[in-house]
Amino acid sequence: MTTTTRPDAATVTPARQYYRVKDAAAVLSVPVRTLYHLADTGQIPCRRLGTVILLPASWVDQEPVMPRRR
């Protein structure tokens, strides 16, 4: 009988599918409040789980990073 080794489930981290607004704001370098406003008005794709707003990682990763203000 041959045994195959599988990676332990604890060592494999799945790719991120969603960002919380706070995390997405840090990645995009925009204010948190701006992302909440855009999500409330339907200008950006989002999912709501109760009071939590989740932004798709595919959208966050493809958006250009905003330059920092001086």
JOFEN-V778974 format. One record per pair of residues at least 24 apart in sequence whose ideal C-beta (glycine too) atoms are under 7 Angstrom apart, sorted by the first residue. I is the first residue (numbers start at 0). J is the second residue. Records with the same first field share a line. If there is no record, write none. Layout:
BEGIN
I = J / J
END
This chain:
BEGIN
15 = 56
16 = 56
17 = 46 / 53 / 54 / 55 / 56
18 = 53 / 54 / 56 / 59
19 = 51 / 53
20 = 52 / 54
23 = 54 / 59
26 = 59
27 = 59 / 62 / 64 / 65
28 = 64 / 65 / 67
29 = 65
END
